[in-house]
């Protein structure tokens, strides 16, 4: 019996079998990826200095910003389009990526000096253009990576991600020993991008791409991507707004400590986002929840399992956050502990509604996806500014949870349009999450009070 069940989920070709298999492989890959990142982080914090991580965090914010400000939604477009397996469509998507990568690198070069003046960090004028070479390189990544995700074939994708991280880890540690400077983090990023490009070509099966711009494919990608472009502008504020605001007002060493805490606290949320992005869109495409009650109940079951697992992981990180920092890092980073506690607890609302925005993308409704992203961006920005003004860093951390609760009516509006809203799921996990997060806060109140002070 057990062998039959195992065989079904390891070899079966049905929708649920592929979804479960893809989810498990994605989780294994992400756990390995983050484990290697943590190892790299632990080693590098002992070789380098907090200011180095603060500087790299600033560089990363700007690179992510450039990437998101020009996002055409090529990945989601390939995953949801009826033409997602056609060579002409894939070649056009690849060609647009290359043009975009070159434009991004040029923009980084132009912005480097002005940004160094705004943030009063002269070295940023040199670090940013070199680090932005990663944007140019990733523009050449083949579309067969997205094709594998479209069909929930996560095995080779997982291997590529782990292998890339291993190469980046080795490069970062070797360069840190050799240079003892931020250049170790900058150059290792370029090495990782080159390694990822090579691994994608060698390890993922499928035809390569050639440069061409088919008119019909270009129009479809632009039509779908225009709302994705606007959504990712908002997504940048959602994901990086805290770093933009805190990076301006905190010293580099304090900002580096905050990013250590963010790295530990965000593990469950990032894992959930990756799994859902790779699984929910194909599931919705093949089994839309508004099509039948059976489809809705199938999705409810998947959602309950996913949210339950992620909630347990998130609150475990919150419970152990202070202890983890004490064990893993030296005394310079101890204030990252209460940051982990507060951030993890404030991410509970995000975990609960994590699947809804992808439901819109699965049905090609990038316009509603943009509206939700815009609501999140406005709520997050206002909450961060008000929270920081009223309570400093602690106030900014609490604001991130308040913002996600405030936009829940917009989440309902989007989810109902796709037939995906599940009030039972949301009520159960909001109640349980509130009780457990409050308990964790109470247990760690002495540590959090130091953060408030």
C-alpha positions as CSV (number, residue, x, y, z in Angstrom):
1,X,0.0,0.0,0.0
2,X,2.7,2.5,1.0
3,X,4.8,1.5,-2.0
4,X,1.8,2.1,-4.3
5,X,1.2,5.6,-2.8
6,X,4.9,6.5,-3.0
7,X,5.0,5.3,-6.6
8,X,1.9,7.3,-7.5
9,X,3.4,10.6,-6.3
10,X,6.9,10.0,-7.5
11,X,6.0,8.8,-11.0
12,X,2.3,9.7,-11.6
13,X,1.4,12.1,-14.4
14,X,-1.8,13.5,-13.0
15,X,-2.3,17.1,-11.9
16,X,-2.2,16.4,-8.1
17,X,0.8,14.0,-8.5
18,X,2.8,16.6,-10.5
19,X,1.8,19.4,-8.1
20,X,2.9,17.4,-5.0
21,X,6.1,16.3,-6.7
22,X,7.0,19.8,-7.9
23,X,6.2,21.3,-4.4
24,X,8.4,18.8,-2.6
25,X,11.3,19.3,-5.0
26,X,11.0,23.0,-4.8
27,X,11.0,22.9,-1.0
28,X,14.1,20.6,-1.0
29,X,15.8,22.9,-3.4
30,X,14.9,26.0,-1.5
31,X,15.9,24.5,1.8
32,X,19.3,23.6,0.3
33,X,19.6,27.0,-1.3
34,X,18.9,28.8,2.0
35,X,21.1,26.4,3.9
36,X,24.0,27.3,1.7
37,X,23.1,31.0,2.0
38,X,23.2,30.6,5.8
39,X,26.5,28.8,5.7
40,X,27.9,31.6,3.5
41,X,26.4,34.2,5.8
42,X,28.0,32.6,8.9
43,X,31.4,32.3,7.3
44,X,31.4,35.7,5.7
45,X,30.2,37.5,8.9
46,X,33.4,36.2,10.6
47,X,35.7,37.4,7.8
48,X,34.1,40.7,6.8
49,X,32.4,43.5,8.9
50,X,28.8,44.6,9.4
51,X,29.2,47.6,7.1
52,X,30.1,45.3,4.2
53,X,26.7,43.7,4.5
54,X,25.0,47.0,4.8
55,X,26.7,48.2,1.6
56,X,25.8,45.0,-0.2
57,X,22.2,45.3,1.0
58,X,22.1,48.8,-0.6
59,X,23.5,47.5,-3.9
60,X,21.0,44.7,-3.9
61,X,18.1,47.1,-3.3
62,X,19.1,49.1,-6.4
63,X,19.6,46.1,-8.6
64,X,16.3,44.6,-7.5
65,X,14.7,47.9,-8.2
66,X,16.1,48.1,-11.7
67,X,15.0,44.5,-12.4
68,X,11.5,45.1,-11.1
69,X,11.1,48.5,-12.8
70,X,11.5,46.8,-16.2
71,X,9.9,43.5,-15.6
72,X,7.8,42.3,-18.5
73,X,6.5,39.2,-16.8
74,X,8.2,36.8,-19.2
75,X,8.2,33.9,-16.6
76,X,4.4,34.1,-15.8
77,X,3.6,34.8,-19.5
78,X,5.3,31.6,-20.5
79,X,3.7,29.6,-17.7
80,X,0.1,30.8,-18.5
81,X,0.1,31.4,-22.3
82,X,-1.5,29.0,-24.7
83,X,1.6,29.6,-26.8
84,X,4.0,28.9,-24.0
85,X,5.5,25.9,-25.7
86,X,5.9,27.4,-29.2
87,X,9.5,28.1,-30.3
88,X,8.6,31.5,-31.9
89,X,7.0,32.6,-28.6
90,X,9.9,31.4,-26.5
91,X,12.5,32.9,-28.8
92,X,10.8,36.3,-28.7
93,X,10.6,36.2,-24.9
94,X,14.3,35.3,-24.8
95,X,15.2,38.1,-27.2
96,X,13.3,40.7,-25.2
97,X,15.1,39.5,-22.1
98,X,18.5,40.2,-23.7
99,X,17.5,43.7,-24.8
100,X,16.2,44.4,-21.3
101,X,19.4,43.1,-19.6
102,X,21.6,45.4,-21.7
103,X,19.3,48.4,-20.9
104,X,19.4,47.6,-17.2
105,X,23.2,47.5,-17.0
106,X,23.3,50.9,-18.8
107,X,20.8,52.3,-16.4
108,X,22.9,51.1,-13.4
109,X,26.0,52.8,-14.8
110,X,24.1,56.1,-15.2
111,X,22.5,56.0,-11.7
112,X,25.6,54.9,-9.8
113,X,27.2,58.3,-9.1
114,X,23.9,60.1,-8.3
115,X,23.0,57.4,-5.8
116,X,26.4,57.5,-4.2
117,X,25.7,61.2,-3.5
118,X,22.2,60.6,-2.2
119,X,23.3,57.9,0.2
120,X,26.6,59.6,1.0
121,X,28.6,56.4,0.1
122,X,31.2,57.3,-2.6
123,X,32.2,53.6,-3.1
124,X,28.7,52.9,-4.3
125,X,29.6,54.6,-7.6
126,X,32.1,51.8,-8.3
127,X,30.3,48.8,-6.8
128,X,27.0,49.3,-8.5
129,X,28.0,49.2,-12.2
130,X,30.2,46.1,-11.6
131,X,27.5,44.3,-9.7
132,X,24.9,45.2,-12.3
133,X,26.8,43.0,-14.8
134,X,24.7,40.2,-13.2
135,X,21.6,41.8,-14.9
136,X,23.3,41.7,-18.3
137,X,24.3,38.1,-17.8
138,X,20.9,36.8,-16.6
139,X,19.3,38.3,-19.7
140,X,20.8,35.4,-21.7
141,X,19.2,32.7,-19.5
142,X,17.4,30.2,-21.7
143,X,13.6,30.0,-21.6
144,X,13.7,26.2,-21.1
145,X,14.1,27.0,-17.4
146,X,10.6,28.6,-17.4
147,X,9.3,25.8,-19.6
148,X,10.3,23.3,-17.0
149,X,8.4,25.3,-14.4
150,X,5.4,25.5,-16.7
151,X,5.1,21.8,-16.7
152,X,6.0,21.3,-13.1
153,X,9.3,19.5,-13.9
154,X,11.3,20.8,-10.9
155,X,14.0,18.2,-10.7
156,X,16.6,19.7,-13.0
157,X,15.6,23.2,-12.0
158,X,16.4,22.3,-8.4
159,X,19.8,20.9,-9.3
160,X,20.6,24.1,-11.2
161,X,19.7,26.3,-8.2
162,X,21.7,24.3,-5.8
163,X,24.8,24.0,-8.0
164,X,24.7,27.8,-8.6
165,X,24.6,28.5,-4.9
166,X,27.5,26.1,-4.3
167,X,29.6,27.9,-6.8
168,X,28.6,31.3,-5.4
169,X,29.5,30.2,-1.9
170,X,32.9,29.0,-2.8
171,X,33.6,32.1,-4.8
172,X,32.4,34.4,-2.0
173,X,34.5,32.8,0.8
174,X,37.6,32.6,-1.4
175,X,37.3,36.2,-2.4
176,X,36.5,37.4,1.1
177,X,39.7,35.8,2.4
178,X,41.7,37.3,-0.4
179,X,40.3,40.9,-0.4
180,X,38.6,41.4,3.0
181,X,36.3,43.9,1.3
182,X,32.8,44.4,-0.3
183,X,34.4,43.4,-3.6
184,X,34.2,39.8,-2.5
185,X,30.4,40.0,-2.4
186,X,30.2,41.9,-5.6
187,X,32.4,39.6,-7.7
188,X,30.9,36.4,-6.3
189,X,27.5,37.6,-7.5
190,X,28.9,37.8,-11.1
191,X,30.5,34.4,-10.7
192,X,27.1,32.9,-9.6
193,X,25.3,34.5,-12.6
194,X,27.8,33.0,-15.1
195,X,27.5,29.6,-13.4
196,X,23.7,29.7,-13.5
197,X,23.7,30.5,-17.2
198,X,26.1,27.6,-18.0
199,X,24.1,25.1,-15.8
200,X,20.8,26.1,-17.4
201,X,22.2,25.4,-20.9
202,X,23.9,22.1,-19.9
203,X,21.6,20.5,-17.3
204,X,18.0,21.5,-18.4
205,X,16.8,19.5,-21.4
206,X,15.1,21.2,-24.3
207,X,16.0,23.3,-27.4
208,X,18.0,26.4,-27.2
209,X,16.9,29.9,-28.2
210,X,17.8,32.1,-31.1
211,X,17.3,35.8,-31.5
212,X,14.0,36.7,-33.2
213,X,11.1,39.0,-32.6
214,X,7.8,37.6,-33.9
215,X,5.2,40.4,-34.1
216,X,2.3,38.4,-32.6
217,X,4.4,37.0,-29.7
218,X,5.8,40.5,-29.0
219,X,2.3,42.0,-28.9
220,X,1.1,39.2,-26.5
221,X,4.1,39.6,-24.2
222,X,3.7,43.4,-24.1
223,X,-0.1,43.2,-23.6
224,X,0.3,40.8,-20.7
225,X,3.5,42.4,-19.4
226,X,2.2,46.0,-19.2
227,X,0.3,45.3,-16.1
228,X,3.1,43.1,-14.8
229,X,5.4,46.0,-15.3
230,X,3.2,48.3,-13.2
231,X,2.8,45.5,-10.6
232,X,6.5,45.0,-10.2
233,X,7.0,48.7,-9.6
234,X,4.6,48.2,-6.7
235,X,6.3,44.9,-5.8
236,X,9.6,46.7,-5.4
237,X,8.1,49.0,-2.8
238,X,6.5,45.9,-1.1
239,X,9.7,43.9,-1.0
240,X,12.4,46.6,-0.8
241,X,10.6,49.6,0.7
242,X,11.8,48.8,4.2
243,X,15.4,48.7,3.0
244,X,15.1,51.9,1.1
245,X,13.7,53.7,4.1
246,X,15.8,52.1,6.8
247,X,18.9,52.2,4.6
248,X,18.6,56.0,4.5
249,X,18.1,56.5,8.2
250,X,20.1,53.7,9.9
251,X,23.9,53.6,10.0
252,X,25.5,50.9,7.7
253,X,26.4,48.6,10.6
254,X,22.8,48.8,12.0
255,X,21.4,48.3,8.5
256,X,23.6,45.2,8.1
257,X,22.3,43.8,11.4
258,X,18.7,44.5,10.2
259,X,19.4,42.5,7.0
260,X,20.7,39.6,9.0
261,X,17.4,39.5,10.9
262,X,15.5,39.9,7.7
263,X,17.4,37.0,6.1
264,X,16.5,34.6,8.9
265,X,12.9,35.8,9.4
266,X,11.9,35.7,5.7
267,X,12.8,32.1,5.0
268,X,9.3,30.6,5.3
269,X,7.7,33.5,3.3
270,X,10.2,33.2,0.5
271,X,9.8,29.4,0.4
272,X,6.0,29.7,0.2
273,X,6.2,32.3,-2.5
274,X,8.5,30.2,-4.6
275,X,6.4,27.0,-4.2
276,X,3.2,28.8,-4.9
277,X,4.5,30.6,-8.0
278,X,5.7,27.3,-9.5
279,X,2.7,25.2,-8.6
280,X,-0.4,27.4,-8.2
281,X,-0.3,28.9,-11.7
282,X,-0.2,25.5,-13.5
283,X,-2.9,24.1,-11.1
284,X,-5.2,27.0,-11.8
285,X,-4.5,26.8,-15.5
286,X,-5.4,23.1,-15.7
287,X,-8.1,23.1,-12.9
288,X,-9.7,26.6,-12.4
289,X,-11.5,26.7,-9.0
290,X,-14.5,28.6,-10.4
291,X,-15.1,25.9,-13.0
292,X,-16.4,23.4,-10.5
293,X,-16.8,22.7,-6.7
294,X,-14.5,19.8,-7.1
295,X,-11.7,22.0,-8.4
296,X,-12.3,24.5,-5.5
297,X,-12.1,21.8,-2.9
298,X,-9.0,20.4,-4.4
299,X,-7.4,23.9,-4.2
300,X,-8.7,24.3,-0.6
301,X,-6.9,21.1,0.4
302,X,-3.7,22.2,-1.1
303,X,-4.0,25.7,0.4
304,X,-4.7,24.3,4.0
305,X,-1.7,22.1,3.8
306,X,0.6,24.8,2.4
307,X,-0.5,27.5,4.8
308,X,-0.3,25.1,7.8
309,X,3.2,24.1,7.0
310,X,4.4,27.6,6.4
311,X,2.7,28.9,9.5
312,X,4.4,26.3,11.7
313,X,7.8,27.2,10.0
314,X,7.3,30.9,10.4
315,X,6.3,30.8,14.1
316,X,9.1,28.4,14.9
317,X,11.6,30.8,13.4
318,X,10.0,33.6,15.6
319,X,10.1,31.4,18.7
320,X,13.8,30.5,18.1
321,X,14.9,33.7,16.6
322,X,16.9,35.2,19.5
323,X,18.5,31.9,20.3
324,X,19.5,31.3,16.7
325,X,21.2,34.6,16.4
326,X,23.1,34.0,19.7
327,X,24.3,30.6,18.6
328,X,25.1,31.5,15.0
329,X,26.5,35.0,15.1
330,X,29.1,36.9,17.2
331,X,28.0,39.7,19.6
332,X,28.1,42.4,17.0
333,X,24.8,41.0,15.5
334,X,22.8,40.2,18.7
335,X,20.2,42.9,18.0
336,X,19.2,40.8,14.9
337,X,17.5,38.4,17.3
338,X,14.5,40.6,18.3
339,X,14.3,41.7,14.6
340,X,13.7,38.1,13.7
341,X,11.0,37.7,16.3
342,X,9.1,40.9,15.3
343,X,9.4,40.4,11.5
344,X,8.4,36.7,11.6
345,X,5.3,37.5,13.6
346,X,4.3,40.4,11.3
347,X,4.5,38.1,8.3
348,X,1.6,35.9,9.4
349,X,-1.0,37.9,7.4
350,X,1.2,37.6,4.3
351,X,1.4,33.8,4.7
352,X,-2.4,33.5,4.9
353,X,-3.1,35.3,1.6
354,X,-0.1,34.1,-0.3
355,X,-1.9,32.1,-3.0
356,X,-4.5,34.7,-4.1
357,X,-2.4,37.0,-6.3
358,X,-1.1,34.1,-8.3
359,X,-4.7,33.0,-9.0
360,X,-5.1,36.2,-11.1
361,X,-1.9,35.6,-13.0
362,X,-2.9,32.0,-13.7
363,X,-6.0,33.2,-15.6
364,X,-4.0,36.0,-17.4
365,X,-5.7,38.7,-15.3
366,X,-2.6,40.9,-14.8
367,X,-4.8,44.0,-14.4
368,X,-6.4,42.9,-11.1
369,X,-2.9,41.6,-10.0
370,X,-1.7,45.2,-10.5
371,X,-4.5,46.7,-8.4
372,X,-3.6,44.4,-5.5
373,X,0.1,45.2,-5.9
374,X,-0.6,48.9,-5.9
375,X,-2.8,48.6,-2.8
376,X,0.0,46.7,-1.0
377,X,2.6,49.2,-2.1
378,X,0.6,52.2,-0.8
379,X,-0.3,50.5,2.5
380,X,3.3,49.3,3.0
381,X,4.9,52.7,2.3
382,X,2.5,54.7,4.5
383,X,2.8,52.2,7.3
384,X,6.6,52.1,7.2
385,X,6.9,55.9,7.3
386,X,4.3,56.3,10.0
387,X,5.7,53.4,12.0
388,X,9.3,54.6,11.8
389,X,8.3,58.1,12.8
390,X,6.3,56.9,15.8
391,X,8.4,54.0,17.0
392,X,11.7,53.9,15.2
393,X,12.9,50.5,13.9
394,X,10.4,48.6,16.1
395,X,7.5,50.7,14.7
396,X,8.7,50.0,11.1
397,X,8.6,46.3,11.9
398,X,5.1,46.3,13.3
399,X,3.9,48.4,10.4
400,X,4.7,45.6,7.9
401,X,2.0,43.4,9.5
402,X,-0.5,46.2,9.8
403,X,-0.2,47.0,6.1
404,X,-1.1,43.5,5.0
405,X,-4.2,43.4,7.3
406,X,-5.3,46.8,5.9
407,X,-5.4,45.6,2.3
408,X,-7.3,42.4,3.0
409,X,-10.6,43.8,1.4
410,X,-8.6,44.2,-1.9
411,X,-7.4,40.6,-1.6
412,X,-11.1,39.4,-1.3
413,X,-12.1,41.5,-4.3
414,X,-9.3,39.8,-6.4
415,X,-9.8,36.3,-5.1
416,X,-13.6,36.4,-5.6
417,X,-13.2,37.3,-9.3
418,X,-11.2,34.1,-9.8
419,X,-13.5,32.0,-7.7
420,X,-10.6,31.4,-5.3
421,X,-11.6,33.2,-2.1
422,X,-11.8,30.8,0.8
423,X,-13.1,32.6,4.0
424,X,-12.9,29.4,6.1
425,X,-9.2,29.0,5.4
426,X,-8.5,32.7,6.1
427,X,-10.5,32.8,9.3
428,X,-9.0,29.6,10.7
429,X,-5.4,30.7,10.1
430,X,-5.9,34.3,11.1
431,X,-7.3,33.3,14.4
432,X,-4.6,30.6,15.1
433,X,-1.8,32.9,13.8
434,X,-2.9,35.9,16.0
435,X,-3.0,33.8,19.1
436,X,0.4,32.1,18.5
437,X,2.2,35.3,17.3
438,X,1.0,37.1,20.4
439,X,2.3,34.3,22.6
440,X,5.7,34.5,20.9
441,X,5.8,38.2,21.4
442,X,5.0,37.8,25.1
443,X,7.7,35.2,25.6
444,X,10.3,37.4,24.0
445,X,9.2,40.7,25.4
446,X,12.4,41.4,27.3
447,X,14.4,41.0,24.1
448,X,12.0,43.1,22.1
449,X,12.0,45.9,24.7
450,X,15.7,46.3,24.0
451,X,14.9,46.8,20.3
452,X,12.2,49.4,21.3
453,X,14.8,51.3,23.4
